[in-house]
Amino acid sequence: MASITGSSATAMSCSFKELNRVSNLKTSSLSFKGISYSSIRVNPATRRLSITCAAKPETVNKVCDIVKKQLALSAGTEVCGDSKFAALGADSLDTVEIVMGLEEEFGISVEEDSAQSIATVQDAADLIEDLISKKA
């Protein structure tokens, strides 16, 4: 996530121009390469623009499926982007197996320090998209 101030900024290859009245901006959508992201927020206390380029829904769904499979979760267990691995019952070994499954599915290699920063499905999906974009 990037915190920025000023009248324009570039973060994660997404260019933005801040609106004249940033203080009125709560959530807005961003379209980048034909994909819409609703993740521009302003913290009213500090009036900083925070930009997150969230992963594609398809990526999040694939990660959810892999997590369900690796943790042998029942069909009724709901897994979404905000799901924390620990809350789903994953220990450190399970997390390593999830990362290995993600590497295999997406054809990527996740460095150990990056793998340790993954706590949620969304974290994993965002990291995957970042690695894939760097690979291209």
N, C-alpha and C positions, 0 to 999 in steps of 0.2 A: 504494500500500500504506500502511496506517496502523499505527503502533505505539502501543499504548495500555496503560495500567495502571489498576487500580482495580477496583471491583466491578461496574460496568456502563458501557457505552459505546455510542455511536451513530456509525457510519461508513458513508458512502455509502448512507444511508437504510436501513441494516440495524441493528436493535437487538439487543444481546446482553447476557446476564448472565454474568459470569465464574463458572466453577465454583468450589466451595469449595477444591478442591485443584488449582489451576492447574498446579502443578509436575508433576502426573501426566498432563496433557493434551499429547498429541503432535499428533494430527490428529483433527479432529472434523468433522461435517458441519453445514451450516446450510441451513435451508429458508426461502426468501423468495419470496413470491408463487408458491408451488407449484413452485419450481425448487430443486433440491438442489445445494449447493456444498460441496465438501470442501476448504476452504482456511483453516481456523483452525489456527494453529500457535503453539506456545510455544517460544521460544528458551530452553533450559534454563539457559544461562549467565547471562542477564540476567532471566529469568523475566518476559518481556514478552509480552503477547498480541498477535499480529499478525493482522490481518484483511484478506483480499483477497476481493472479490466478483468471482469469475471470470466471464467471458463465457459465454453459453449455448453448448452444443456445436454447435448449428446455425450460430451466428455464426462460430465457429472453423472449421467445415467450409467455409463459404462463403469465408472469407478464404483458407484453404488452396487452394481451387479457383482463386481469383483470382490468387494468387501463382504457382501452377503455370502458369496461362495466360500471365501477364505475363512469366515467365522462360522460357517455352517448355521446361518440364521434361519429361522422358520419363515415360511412364505408370508406370514402375517406381520413380521417385523418390518417397520417402516424405516428406511434409510434415505436420508436426503442430504443436501449439501452441508447443512449445519450439524449433521450427526458427528459426534466425537467418537473416535475409535474406542477410547477408554469406556465411554458410556455404553457402547455396544458389547463390552466384555472383552475387548482386545488387550492382551498384555504385550510386552515388548517383542516377544517372539512372533506373535500374531501380526504385529505391525511390520516386522521384517518380511514375513510371508506375503502380506498385502503389497508391499513395495515391490517384491520380486514378481508378483502377479501383474502389477501395473507395468513394470519394465517389459515383461514378455508380451503383454497385450498391445502396448503402444510402441514397441521397438525403441525404447529409450534406455538410458543408463542414468540412474539417480545416485548422485554422490552422497556419501554417508552424512555429511553435515546438513544437506538439504533434506534427507530422509528423516533426520531427527526433528526437523521443524514442522513435520506433517502431524497435525492433531485431528483434523476433520476431513471429511470427504471433499469439501470445497478447497481446502489447502492442497490436497493431492491433485485435484483437477486443475487448479491454477498452476501448480508446478509442472504438470504434464504439458499444458498448453505452452508454458514458457520454454520448456526443453524442446518441444517440437518446433516452435518458431525459431529457436536458435539453430536447430539442426537444418532447417530449410535454407 
